[in-house]
């Protein structure tokens, strides 16, 4: 019994990873992590697509407004 108690309560850094925080009270399992990663990927993909779309629309409008100046090689304001 003494040997079991000693091996299960030893807190040496070689045997256990004592520097990691104990988050067992959160009860996270791998499905929650997978779902979070899936949602983050979908959100970031949509976000960057929307930003690219807005930038491309702004460039098209800018070119459309200044096409005469580009063709005639005049200075922009």
N, C-alpha and C positions, 0 to 999 in steps of 0.2 A: 504494500500500500504506500509506503514512503517513496519508493522509486516512481510509482505512477504519479503521485502528487508533485514530485520534484520535476518530472519531465513535462507535465502539463501546466505548471506555473512558472517555469523558467522564462525570464524575460531578457535573455541575452540577445544581442543584435544578430548573432550568427544563426540562431535557430528560428526566430520569428521576425517578421517585418513590423517592429514596434513603432516605426516612425510614420506609418500610414494612419490617417484618421479613421476612427471607427464610425462608419456610416451604415451599420447594419440595421439601425432603427428605421431607415428609409425604406427598406425592403424592396430595393430595385431589382428587377430581374431583367434578363436580356431582351424580353419582348418590349419593355418600355424603352430601352435604349435603342432598339431597332426602329421603333415607331418614331422616336425623337429624331434619329438620324434621317429617316425617310421624310419627315415633315420639313426639317431644315434644308435638305437637298431640294425639295420641291419649291420651298419658299425662295431660296437663293436663286434657283434657276429662273423662276418667274420674275423676280426682282431685277436681275441683270438683263433679262429679255426686255422688260419694260423700259429700263434706263437706255438700252441700245435703241429701242424704238423711238423714244422721245428725242434722243440726240440726232437720229437720222432724219426725223421730221423737221427738227430745227435747222439742220444743214440744208435740206431741200428748200425750205422757205427762204433761208438766207441767200442761197444761190438764185432762186427765182426772183427775189427782189433786186439783186445786184447783177443780173445777167447782162444788162446793157453796159454797165461799167466794166465788166470783165471782157466783153467783146470789144469795146472801144478803148480799152486799156487806160481808163481814167483812174485817178486816185480815189480811194474810198474815204469816207468821212472819218 
